[in-house]
Amino acid sequence: MRRLGCLNDRVNAPVAGFVSALTLAIDNTNRRQLITVLTMSRAFESSMKLGESSGAIPKLQHKDWILWLVSNCFLQSAMGLHQSILNKSIRKFFQTWSQMTPNDKVLVGVWQKMLADGVPGF
């Protein structure tokens, strides 16, 4: 708006707030989740590199493989125990990839109910 000639910030600020809120209301939630995950992964990677360069975190030879293994274990556990925390597209990918039958989906539902009820074992 400043480029268009309006230099009054009392007018510019509410208009900018309205336009940004309007874009958030129109935006798809899956895209926002993807952007958040990508930003968080880059922030985590940057903080790991800063920690390694300063000597606060020891350098590991297979760091990328270990991080991939931990994140994969988390996703597989979430798929089996608490699917609602997964993104819709990731959940659909895992269901297709693992070739879940209707009985498997019932079994996962039973596991989730047992976990919610505090049953100590399966």
N, C-alpha and C positions, 0 to 999 in steps of 0.2 A: 504494500500500500504506500510505502514511502516512495517507491519508484513512480507510482501513479500520481504523486503530488500531495498526499495527505501526510503531513508531518506530525499530526497530533496523536500522541501515544494514548490518550484517553479514548480515542476512537479505534486506533489500531489494535490495542490489546484485547478488547472484547471480541472484535471481529476475528482475530487470529485464534482465540480460544474457542469460539463457536465453530470455526472451520475445522480445527483439529479434533474437537469432540464429534463433529459430524462424520469425519473420516473414520474415527474409531468405531462409531456406531454402524457404519456401513461395512467396515472391514470384516473379513471372514475370521472366525476364531482359530481355525486350524493354521492359517497363515501367521497369526500372532504367536501361536504356540511354537511354530517352526522358527520364527525369528528369535524368540526368547531362548530356545534351546541352542540355536547356533551362536547367539551372543554369549550365553553362559559357557559353552564349550570353548570358545575363543578366549574368554576371560580366564577360565581354568588353565588352559594351555599357556597363556601369557604369564600367569602367576607361577606356574610350575617352572617355566624357563627363567623367570626372575629369581626364584628361590634357588635354582641350580647354579645360576651365574654368581649369586652372592655367597654361595656355600651353605645356605641354611638347609637345603634339601640335598641329600646325596645323589650323585648321578648314577642311574641304573642303566645297564646295557639294554635290557628288553623292556623299557618303561612303557612304550606304546602297546606292546603285546599284553602286558599286565593290566593296563588300563582298559583295553578292549575286553579282556577276560572278565574283569570285575563288572564292567557295565553290561556285558552279555548275561552274566549270572543274575544281575539285578533284574534285567528285562524278562528273563525266563521265569524267575521267581514271581514277578508281578503277573506274568501271564497265567501262572498256575494258581496263585493265591488271591490276587486282588486286581482283576482286569480293569476295574473302573479308573485306576490311576494312569492307564496307558492312553495314548493318543488313539483316536478312532482308526486312523490308517495303519498304525503299528499293530494294533490288536487284530485288524482284518488280515494284515500280512502274516502274522503268526498263526492265525487260525487256518489260513490257506496253506502256509508252508508246512505246518504240522499235520495237515489233512485230518482235522478234528471231525469226528463223526458226531451225530446228535447225542449219543451216549457219553462221549468224552465231554461235551459241553455240560451235560447233566452232572457228571462227576466233578468238574471244576466248580459248578454251583454248590455242590455238597461240601467241597473243601472250603469254599468261602464262608458258608454258613457255619461249619464247624469251627473255623478260625474266629468268626465273630462271636460265637457262643462260648469261646474259651476252652474248647475241648483240647486236652493236652497232647493228643497224638492222633494220627490218622489211622 
